[in-house]
Structure formats: C-alpha cells, structure tokens
Amino acid sequence: MYQDKVVLCGASAYDKKYYLNEDFAALPEQIQKELQIMCVLFTEEIGGVLTLDFDEDGTLCFEVVANEDDFCFDEIGSALKIKQLQREKQELLEALQLFYKVFFLEENIEELLTEE
C-alpha cells in the first residue's frame, strides 16, 4: 500500500506552521497534541523544518532541513535534540511505529510483539 516514505507530521520555523498528515487523524487526540508540541518546540528552539517520516520498513525517522541562508539554524543542536527526543519519547515513537506497521503496512501484530 505504501512504498516510499510517508510523512506523519512536521513543523516549520519559517512559516510558523504545524502539519499532521490526515491519514493519521485516527490517532488519539492526546498523541496528536504531543506530536504537535514536540515538533513546534523543536523548530522554535533549533530552527529549520522538522518532519517525522515513516520509511518503507515502518521505521520512524526525524528529518531536518534548513534554508542555506538561515544562519540562526543550530545544526549541532539539531542532532543533539533529536537524540534527546528519541530517548525521552522512546515509548511514544515505538508505539507510533507499531501503529504504522499494523494499520498501514498490514503486518501481523502478534509477530511484531514477539520480535520485541
């Protein structure tokens, strides 16, 4: 069903906007809010544009881009912040990956849970 990467959500420091892919509208409201807060705070602190994407295997990836002329963008801080978020939000990120693999890639949940 899904071949390439699929954007879950993203935020832009340039446009001051947040985006949630409408395919994920079924996520609980609290999770949607947590994703929004996480993305918006990241772009406010670091700058640039952050997107959370699922690759073809269902792995959730953080992608950050910045304009070439954005001298306020903190590239080193970006990598450090992503590692911090991956550590602090590990349970949420793993649950989102499981959700994606089951409902979008139609993988067997029992097999996925026994792999862990």
HELIX and SHEET records of a PDB file:
HELIX    1   1 GLU A   22  PHE A   24  5                                   3    
HELIX    2   2 GLU A   29  ILE A   46  1                                  18    
HELIX    3   3 GLU A   75  GLU A   88  1                                  14    
HELIX    4   4 GLN A   90  PHE A  103  1                                  14    
HELIX    5   5 ILE A  109  GLU A  115  1                                   7    
SHEET    1   A 4 LYS A  17  LEU A  20  0                                        
SHEET    2   A 4 VAL A   6  SER A  12 -1                                        
SHEET    3   A 4 VAL A  49  PHE A  54 -1                                        
SHEET    4   A 4 LEU A  60  VAL A  65 -1                                        
END                                                                             
